[in-house]
């Protein structure tokens, strides 16, 4: 059974639970690490981080990734490196939830998750507020999330 992110400091947005386990304050701004639990099928719209490299470390469950037109799946014990400026998205596969660490260098992007949890914004209804926070956190949305329909490059 998949262990869920729990305990103090957990925030939730759209069914995904996030817990910052290393903050920029703890690393002198160099990085942040977020423990994330995503239900089956959950994932963000296609996007670009302009200022951060992003590393996913899969702990349990699997995620499908889309990185600049290529698709691949990673499972427990595997990782994915997404350099800043590269268009990407991901989603937990349909066979169950995924628990993964998200490592961001430099740190600071975890503030986007905090904004989303505080506002409980909905996609697509609240995209203006979501986009505003994304821009403050150096992220641009570029397309749809992974789903039943294939993403167009």
C-alpha positions as CSV (number, residue, x, y, z in Angstrom):
1,X,0.0,0.0,0.0
2,X,1.2,3.5,-0.9
3,X,2.2,5.6,2.2
4,X,0.5,8.9,2.0
5,X,2.1,12.2,2.7
6,X,0.9,13.1,6.2
7,X,1.7,15.0,9.3
8,X,2.1,18.7,10.0
9,X,2.9,21.1,7.1
10,X,0.9,19.1,4.5
11,X,-1.1,21.2,2.1
12,X,-3.6,19.9,-0.5
13,X,-4.7,21.2,-3.9
14,X,-7.0,19.4,-6.4
15,X,-6.5,16.1,-4.5
16,X,-2.7,16.3,-4.5
17,X,-0.9,16.5,-1.1
18,X,2.4,18.4,-0.8
19,X,4.8,18.6,2.1
20,X,7.9,20.7,1.9
21,X,10.6,18.7,3.6
22,X,13.5,21.0,2.7
23,X,12.8,24.7,2.3
24,X,14.9,27.4,0.6
25,X,15.5,28.8,4.1
26,X,17.0,25.4,5.1
27,X,19.3,25.4,2.0
28,X,20.4,29.0,1.7
29,X,18.0,29.3,-1.3
30,X,19.9,26.5,-3.2
31,X,17.0,24.1,-3.4
32,X,13.7,22.9,-2.1
33,X,12.4,19.3,-1.8
34,X,8.6,18.6,-1.8
35,X,7.1,15.2,-0.9
36,X,4.1,14.8,-3.1
37,X,1.2,12.3,-3.2
38,X,-0.8,12.4,-6.4
39,X,-4.0,10.4,-7.0
40,X,-4.3,8.3,-10.2
41,X,-4.6,10.5,-13.2
42,X,-3.6,13.7,-11.5
43,X,-1.1,16.1,-13.2
44,X,-0.6,19.7,-14.2
45,X,-1.1,21.4,-17.5
46,X,2.0,21.5,-19.8
47,X,4.4,24.1,-18.6
48,X,7.9,25.6,-18.4
49,X,9.9,26.6,-15.3
50,X,12.1,29.5,-16.4
51,X,14.3,29.6,-13.3
52,X,14.4,26.1,-11.8
53,X,15.7,22.7,-12.7
54,X,13.2,20.0,-11.5
55,X,14.0,16.5,-10.5
56,X,11.4,13.8,-9.8
57,X,12.3,10.8,-7.6
58,X,9.6,8.2,-7.7
59,X,9.0,6.5,-4.4
60,X,5.8,4.5,-5.0
61,X,3.4,4.2,-8.0
62,X,4.3,5.4,-11.5
63,X,4.1,8.7,-13.4
64,X,3.9,9.3,-17.2
65,X,6.0,12.2,-18.3
66,X,5.8,14.3,-21.4
67,X,9.0,16.2,-22.1
68,X,9.2,18.4,-25.3
69,X,7.2,15.9,-27.3
70,X,8.6,12.6,-25.9
71,X,6.6,10.4,-23.6
72,X,8.0,7.9,-21.0
73,X,7.0,6.3,-17.7
74,X,9.0,6.1,-14.5
75,X,8.3,4.0,-11.4
76,X,9.6,3.4,-7.9
77,X,13.4,4.0,-7.5
78,X,13.6,5.9,-10.8
79,X,14.1,9.6,-11.4
80,X,13.6,12.2,-14.1
81,X,15.7,15.4,-14.6
82,X,13.9,18.3,-16.3
83,X,16.3,21.3,-17.0
84,X,14.9,24.8,-16.6
85,X,13.3,26.1,-19.8
86,X,12.1,22.7,-21.1
87,X,8.4,22.3,-21.8
88,X,7.0,19.3,-19.8
89,X,4.1,17.8,-17.8
90,X,3.4,14.6,-16.0
91,X,0.6,12.6,-14.4
92,X,0.2,9.7,-12.0
93,X,-0.7,6.6,-14.0
94,X,-4.2,5.2,-14.0
95,X,-3.1,2.1,-12.0
96,X,-2.9,4.0,-8.7
97,X,-1.5,7.0,-6.8
98,X,2.1,8.1,-7.0
99,X,4.3,9.3,-4.3
100,X,7.4,11.2,-5.5
101,X,9.9,13.8,-4.3
102,X,10.1,17.0,-6.3
103,X,13.5,18.6,-6.0
104,X,13.8,22.2,-7.3
105,X,17.0,24.1,-7.8
106,X,17.1,26.9,-6.8
107,X,14.3,26.7,-4.3
108,X,11.2,28.9,-4.1
109,X,8.8,27.4,-6.5
110,X,7.0,25.6,-3.6
111,X,5.3,28.9,-3.0
112,X,3.1,28.2,-6.0
113,X,1.8,25.1,-4.3
114,X,1.1,27.2,-1.1
115,X,-0.8,29.8,-3.2
116,X,-2.9,27.1,-4.9
117,X,-3.7,25.3,-1.6
118,X,-4.7,28.6,0.1
119,X,-7.0,29.7,-2.8
120,X,-8.2,26.2,-3.7
121,X,-8.3,27.3,-7.3
122,X,-9.9,25.2,-9.9
123,X,-8.8,24.4,-13.4
124,X,-10.0,25.9,-15.8
125,X,-12.4,28.1,-13.9
126,X,-9.7,30.0,-11.9
127,X,-6.9,30.1,-14.5
128,X,-6.4,33.8,-14.2
129,X,-5.4,33.4,-10.5
130,X,-3.4,30.3,-11.2
131,X,-1.6,32.0,-14.1
132,X,-0.8,35.0,-11.9
133,X,0.8,32.9,-9.2
134,X,2.6,30.8,-11.8
135,X,4.2,34.0,-13.3
136,X,5.3,35.2,-9.8
137,X,7.0,31.8,-9.5
138,X,8.7,31.8,-12.9
139,X,6.4,29.3,-14.6
140,X,4.5,29.6,-17.8
141,X,1.6,27.3,-18.9
142,X,2.0,26.2,-22.5
143,X,-0.7,23.5,-23.1
144,X,-3.1,21.0,-21.7
145,X,-2.4,18.3,-19.1
146,X,-1.8,14.7,-20.1
147,X,-5.2,13.0,-20.5
148,X,-7.3,10.8,-22.8
149,X,-6.4,13.0,-25.8
150,X,-2.8,13.0,-27.1
151,X,-0.9,16.2,-26.5
152,X,0.1,18.1,-29.6
153,X,3.8,19.0,-29.8
